[in-house]
Amino acid sequence: MAAMKYFEVNKKARIEIIPMIDIMFFLLVFFIMITLHMIPSTGISSSLAKSSTATALDQPKLIVNVDAAGNIDVDGKKTSLEQLTAMLRQKGDHTVVTIIANATTSTQSLMHAMDACRLAGVTQIGLAAQKQEAP
């Protein structure tokens, strides 16, 4: 009789919710990461210099635009070299800076911008360029 009682016990089916929560969190993180890469960086449209050895850089903490006349633009605001150096000193020496220059910008203007960054203690400076198509 004891064996019959064992088989007669009705067990209710259970739906395990913890694996479902894990999957939902995974999907949430996945969609957040995808949408972060879909948001374009803001900047000024320019005709960048071309380089056959251009490589992708890490996301910069600060983008400095230098136009053909040598004017410096940071976050849409015109800035002098002294203001750029002071701003970078406040941010610290681990700031990653990318300098964007027009194809017609003089090398001397680029050097002035790079010198202002170096005076502030910045050691990670990148120059933006477009990948040149192979002939």
Residue pairs with C-beta under 8 A, 6 or more apart in sequence:
41 63
43 63
43 65
43 100
44 65
44 73
44 76
44 100
46 65
46 67
46 100
46 101
46 102
47 102
47 103
47 104
48 100
48 101
48 102
48 103
48 128
48 129
48 130
49 101
49 102
49 103
49 127
49 129
49 130
50 103
50 129
50 130
50 131
50 132
51 129
51 130
51 131
51 132
52 131
52 132
52 134
54 129
54 130
54 131
54 132
57 96
57 98
57 126
58 96
59 96
60 96
60 97
60 98
60 126
61 91
61 95
61 96
61 97
62 74
62 88
62 91
62 95
62 96
62 97
62 98
63 74
63 75
63 97
63 98
63 100
64 72
64 73
64 74
64 84
64 97
64 98
64 99
64 100
64 113
64 117
65 72
65 73
65 74
65 99
65 100
65 101
66 72
66 73
66 99
66 100
66 101
66 102
66 105
66 109
66 110
66 113
67 73
67 101
67 102
67 105
68 102
68 104
68 105
68 106
70 105
70 106
70 108
70 109
70 112
71 78
72 78
72 79
72 80
72 81
72 84
72 113
72 116
73 79
74 84
74 87
79 87
81 112
81 113
81 115
81 116
82 116
84 113
84 116
84 117
84 120
85 116
85 117
85 119
85 120
86 120
87 120
88 95
88 97
88 116
88 117
88 120
88 121
88 122
89 120
89 121
92 121
93 120
93 121
93 122
93 123
94 124
95 122
95 124
96 124
96 126
97 117
97 122
97 124
97 125
97 126
98 125
98 126
98 127
98 128
99 110
99 113
99 114
99 117
99 125
99 126
99 127
99 128
100 128
101 109
101 110
101 113
101 127
101 128
110 127
114 125
117 125
118 125
